[in-house]
Amino acid sequence: MIFYPQERIGLFIDGSNLYAAARALGFDIDYKKLLELFAAKGRLIRAFYYTALVEDQEYSPIRPLVDWLDYNGYTMVTKPTKEFTDATGRRKIKGNMDIELAIDVMEMAPCLDHIVLFSGDGDFRRLVEAVQRKGLRVTVVSTVRSQPPMVADELRRQADSFVELQDLEPSIARAPLHRDDSRNDTRAEARATTVLQDDDDDIDDVP
């Protein structure tokens, strides 16, 4: 990773995409370590985390993670999921956060020098190109070592640099949890329906 000490850095984390990439590589992310890693590389201005929430549940498994991030240096961007029935009668939940992320990147661009995008979604290629024209550098963090790779080739090509998520594992992986430690339990995402999205950002077979 190439960062300069005086660079103003912004992190933009597609929560479901990053979770899926880390899960495919077999580790959980310690978000405190992640924040500290990038804060040490320049002037960290803001770290955004994006996720959709199923709001009609009595208890959302992802809520403890959302609350922890909100109190520990992250700017949380959430919205309720939308439920619909497809043509085959299957119940689905949609939770796409791409628009929210893109708007925040464009609004924050004048305050930043370097954007770190934690996503492999090829839909962000045009967004990356747009902020590059404004003079910003863009680093994409995802993985090509999963099967299949989690990052779209067009996004990787467009970025100024690509960071393989697995290479960050020694710096950001969470140690095994004790049973009574739930403050930073990213496994909550594994149980949350909001992160089980397919390529169309739909969540299938909702119970």
N, C-alpha and C positions, 0 to 999 in steps of 0.2 A: 504494500500500500504506500502510495506517495502522498504525503500531507506536508504542509508547510506550517510552521508554528503560529504565524499570524493569520492563517486562513480562518474565516468564519464558516463553521461547519453546521449543517442541518441534517438530522437523521429522519428518514421517512420510512416507517416500518409497516409493511402490509402484513398484519398479524397472522392471518390464516396461511398466507403463502410462506412466510418465514417458519411458522410452526411445522408445516408440511415438509419443508426442506430439511429442517433439523431432525424431524422424526425419521425421514428417509435415510438419514446418515447415522441414526441410532444414538442421538444425545439430546439432552434438554438444555435450554439456554438459561443462564443466570443473567437477568436483565440489569442487575446492578453492575456486574462485571462488564457487560457490553457497554453501558454508559461510561464507565470509567475508562475503558479502552479508547474510545473515541474522544473523550474529554482531554486525554493526555496527548492527543495528536494535533490539537489546534484550539481555537476558541469555539467551543460547542455552544451554539446559540439556542437551539431548540431540538428536542427529540419528540417526534410525533409517532403515535401508535394508533393504528386503525383496525377496528373490529366491529362486526355487527353483533347485536344481542337479541336473543329470543326473549321478549319482554313479558309474554303471557305465562311464563313458568313461575311457580312459586319460588323456586331457587334456581339461579343460573350458575352452572359450574364454573363459568369463566369469570363471574363477578369478583371473587377474591383476587384474581390476577389483575383485573381492571383497576380495582381499588388500590392494590399495592403499587402499581405503576403510577397511578394518579398522585399518590403521596410521595413518590420517590423519583421525581425529576422528569417524568414523561408528560407530554401533553396528549391526553386521550381524546380521540375522535371516534365516537360511536353513533350508531343509529339502529332503530329497530329493524329486524328482518321483516320481509313480506312473505306471507303464505299464499300459495295458489295451488290449483289442481291442474295438471297437464292434460293433454288430449287423451291419454290412456287411463286417466282417473287416478294417477299417482299423486299423493300429496307432496309438495315440495316447498322449500323455504329458500328465498333469495336474499343474499346479503352482500351485495357488491359495493365496495368502498372506493372504487377507482376514481370516481368523479371528485369525491372529497379530497383524496390525496392529491390529485392533479391541481385542484384549485389552490390548496395550501402551498404546493410547490411554487406555483406562479406568483402567489401573493408574497411569499417569503423570499423570492429570488433577489430582489434589490438589497436584502439584508445579509446575503450569503455569498460566499466565494466557492464553496464546495458542497455539493449535495450527495449524500450517501443514501441510495435507494435499496432497501431490503425487499426485493421482489424479483421474480424471474418472469413476470407477466409481459409478454410481447406487446400488449396494448400500450405499455408505457414508452415505447420507442419514440413516438412523436413528441411526447412530453419531454423526454431527455434531449431530443434535438432542439426543441424550442428554448430550453434554458441554456443550452450550449451556445445558441446564437446571442444570448444575453451576456456571454462571457464567463459563465460558470463552468466548473468542471464537475463531472458526474461519475461517481463510483457505484457500480451495481454489485450487491452482495447476494449470491445465491449458490447453487451447486450444479456442476456437470457430472459429478461422481455418483449420483443416484441413478437408478434404473426405473423409468427413463430419466434423463436430465431434467432438472426443475427450472432451468432458465432458457428462455427462447433465444435462438441464435441471433435474431435481428436486434434484440435488446442488448445482448452482449457485444455485438459489433458496434452499436451506436455509442455505448458508454466509453468514456475516456479510459477507464480501467475497470477490470472485473476482479472481484475478490472471491475466491473459492471458500464457501462457508466452512467446509471441513478443515481448512487451514487455520481458521479462527478458533476451532474447538478447544485447543489447550488454554486459550485466553478467556473464553466466554462460556464454557460448559459448566453446568451446575453439578456440584458434588451430590452423591446420593443423599436423599432426604432421610432424616430421622422421622419416625412415625408422627411425632408431635410438632413437626416444623412444617407449617403450611403458608408461611409468609410469601414465598416466591414460587408457588407450586405451578409451574407451567404445565404440569400434567392435567391441570384443570381444563386446559384447552383440548386435551385428548378426549375429555368427556363432554365437551360442549358441542352441541350440534352446529354452532356457528362456524366451526373451523373445518367441518367435513364437507368442503366445497369441491365440485368438479370444475372442469374447464369453463363452464358457463356460469360459475358462481352460484349454482343451485345445490341444495342439500337434499339428497334423495331419501326416500323411505323413512320419513319422520314417523316415529311411533305415535 
